[in-house]
Amino acid sequence: MDPDFLNAFTQPSILDRFLTEDDIAKGEKRKLIKPTSSSNPKLEELKLFLIEWINRTLREEHIVVKSLEEDLYDGLVLHHLLENLGSLKLDVEKIALTEKKQRQKLSVILEAVAKSLQLEESQLKWSVESILAKDLLSTLHLLVAIAKHFEPTLALPPNVQVETITIETTSKGLKTSNTVEYITEKENIEAQSKDDAFDELFSCAPDKLDAVKKVLLQFVDQHVGKLGLNVKDIESQFSDGVILLLLIGQLEGYFLNLRNFFLTPASTMEMLHNVNLALELLAEGGLLNFPVNSE
């Protein structure tokens, strides 16, 4: 037996449960969160965040979740959550009492999730069997994926990582491998530092703000002036996205087809279209790697 397997578990009860209850077939792999990560404060923060989010979302249905492992494995909460967030009507019973029916229900639910998120089977970090087995790692990956898709503005705790052990049965016994796995995305420190610099300018050096705005106006005028345009006010003239789109075109050296945006937007919807297009262009060019609210 691989000595790393024994070293990975500091709690005998978990080792005993794996060997007696979680027998796996030859060649099959199981990934578990190491007990050393179970008390990780950031992991606890994420669990509490998801529990509060689910309870808030399903408050009108009088559903209360206390444990992610114990309350989600049978598919009942997941069923209500998907119907509430995605208006998905799933052809399954609300309550599945037997393990067979729970497995069938989870199969339908997880198939709907994969279809909504446009994920291939190889991209899935969960399965019917792992959710049914109350596997915390799989449950967290599933909930985070659902939250990010249906509520993209939800501020999930960033940088949540856990130590995991992957266990596989071979002809020589149990083989293990250890790794660190992220459950939520890494926070972009560089982008955050840029945000902080501007935040500091607004809060600590407001007297220098006008000077910065003047420099930015000169920069913009230098480039869009070639198109016969003149920018005098950043707040008002950038709000409809037109100047921003034309500036991007000038800086990147390409022409934006007038059919792709509204040169003279007449409504808030048309303005938002322009701003969203500008943000997409910046993201595609690798110039924008942190979220911006287009509204």
N, C-alpha and C positions, 0 to 999 in steps of 0.2 A: 504493500500500500504506500502511495506517495506520502512522505512525511509532511508535505505542505498542507495536506488535507487535515491532518490532526492539528497543526499549528494554526490553521485558519479559524478554528472554532475554539473560543475560550469558554463557552457555556456547554457543559456536557449534555444538557437537555436537548439542545438543537442538534448536536451530533447524533444522539440516540434517536431523535425523531426522524432524521434523514435516513438513517440506516434501517429503521423498522417500518416507517410509514411511507416514505418516499422512494421505495425501490424503483430503480430505473432499468430499462432494458439495455442490453449490450449495444454500445454505439450511440445511445441516446445521451444528450447533454442537458444539464440543468444549470441555470445561473442563479445564484443567491446573493443577497446582501450580507456581507460579513457582520458578525455581531459587533465588531469594533466600530462599525459605522452606524449602528442602531441608535446610539445616543448622540449622533452628530446634531448640533443645534440647528444647522441650516436645513437638515433633513426634517427635523421636527417642525421647523417653521413652515416648510412646504406642505407637510401633512396637515397642519392646522389650517393653513391658508386654503387648501383644497376642500377640507371639510366645511369650513365657513362658506366658501363659494357655492358648494353643492346645496347646503342648507338654505342659503339666501335665494338661490335660483328656484328651489322647490318648496319655498315657504308656503305658498298658496295651496300646495298639495299635501301639506301637513306631514312631510317626510323629514325625518331627522336622522342624520348620519353621525355616528359617534366614532366609528372605526372604519378606515378604508378597507382593511383586509376582511373584516367580519360582515360588513354591510353591503358590499358591492359584488360579492362573488356569485350571487344567484341571478343577477341580471335585472332585478326589480328597479333599483335606483338608476342604473345605466339606461334602462328603458325610458323612465320618466325624464331623465336628463336630456336624452336625444330628442324626445318629442317636444320638450320645452325649448331647447336651444335651437334646434334645426327644423322644427315643425315636421319631423319625420314620423310618419305613421307606419309602425312596424306590425306586421301580421303575426303577433305572438301573444300568448296569454299574459295577463298582468302579473299573475302569481304562479310560479312553477315550484311545486312542492317536492317532486322527486328529482334525484340527480340526473336522470335521463332527460327529463323535461328542462331542467336548468341548463344542461349541455346544449340541447336543441335551441333554447332561447338565446343563449350566449352566442351561438353560431350565427343566428340571424342578426343579432345586434352588432357583432364585430364585423360582419360582412357589410352592414350598412355604414359603419364607421370607415372602413377601408375605402368604400365607394365614395363617400362624401369627401374624404381627405385625399382621394386619388392616389392611394398608396398601393404599391405592388406587394405581393406576399413576402418577398425578400426584405422589404423595408419595415415590416411590422416588428415591434419589440414586445409583443404580447401574443397570446394565443388563448383559445377557449380553455384548454387544459390548465394553463398557468393562472388565469383569472379564477377558474373554478377551484383551483388548489389554494386560493387566497395568497398568491404570491405578491408581495408588496412591490417589488421592483417592476413587475409587469403592470400592476394596477396604477402605479405612479406614471409610468410612460404613457399609458392609455389616457389617463385623465389630463395630463399635460398636453397631449396631442389634441384632445377634444377641446380643451380650453383655448389653445392657441388658434384653432381653426374657427370656432364659433364665436369666440370673444377675443379677437386679436388685440384689443386695447387693455385686456386684463393684465395688471402688473404682477406677474408671477415672480416669486423670489428668484433672482439670478444666481448663477454659479453653484447650483446644488449638485454636489457630486458624492458618490459613495464608492467604497471599496467592495468589489464583488469577487466571488470565486465561482468558476465554472467547473462543474464536476462531470466526468464522463467515465462510463464503465468500459474497461477493455479486458482482453484475455489475461492481462497481468494484474488486474485489480482496478482500483479507482484512480483515475488520472485527474489532476487538478491544474488550473491556471488562474492566476490572480490579475486583476486589472482595476483601474479607476474609471468609472463611468459617469458621464454627466447626464443628469435628468432634466435640468433646465439649461438654457443657453448661457454661454459665457458672456459676461458683461464686457462691452468694448471699453477698456480703460482709456484708450487714446481719445475716443469720441467723447467720453465722459469728461476728460480733462479739458477738452475744447469747450464743452458746455460750461464747465465750471469757470473758465476764464472769462466768458461773457457774462455769466451770472455775477462774478466778482466785479466786473466793470459796471454793471447796472447798480449793484448794491453798495460798493465801496468807493467807486470813483465816478459818480454821475457828472462831475464837472468835466470829465474827459470824453463823455459820450458824444457831445456835439462835434468834437474834433474827429472822432472815429467815423461818425456819420458823414462828415464832410469828405474824408478820404474815400469812403465807399462810394459816395455820389460821383466823385471825380473818376474813380475806376469804372463805374457803370457808364458814365457819359463818354468816356474815352472809347468805349467799344460800341455802344448802341448809337452813338453820334454819327457813326459811319452810315447808319440807316436813316439819318435825318431826324432822329428822335432826341429829345432833351428830358432828362430826369431831374426834378427839383425836390421831390419828396419821396423818401423810401417807403413810408407806411402806405400812402394812398396809391401810388403808381405801381406798386408791386402786388397789390391785393387781388387783381384780376388775373395774374399769371402771364400776361402778354409780354411785358418787359423782361420777365424772368426767362421765358421761352426764347425770346430773341437774343438775350444775352448769352444763354447756353449755346445757341446756334453759332454766334459770333466766336465765342471762346473755343468751341470744339471744332470750328471750321466746316460746318455743314449747313445746308438749307433745310428749314422745316417746311414741309408742305402745308399750305394754308388750309387745306381740307382736313388736316389733322387737329386743328385747334380753332378757337374763335378769336379772330383779330379784334373784333369789337363786341365783346360779350354783352348780352342784354339781360342776363339773369344770373342769379347766384349759382344755379346749376351749371351754366356755361363757364363761369369763373372757376368753379371747383374742378371742372373738366380740365381747364388749362393748368391749374396748380398741380393736379394729380399727374398730368402728363409730364410736367417739369420735374416732379419728384421721381417719377419712373425713369426719366432720362438720366438724372443724377445718380440714381441707384445703379442703373445698368452700366454707367461709366465708372463705377467704383468710387464716386465722390461723396456718396451719402450712405453711411453705414450705421445710422441710428434713426429711430422713428421720428417722423415729423407729422403733426396733425395738419392736414391740408385745410381744414376749416379755419 
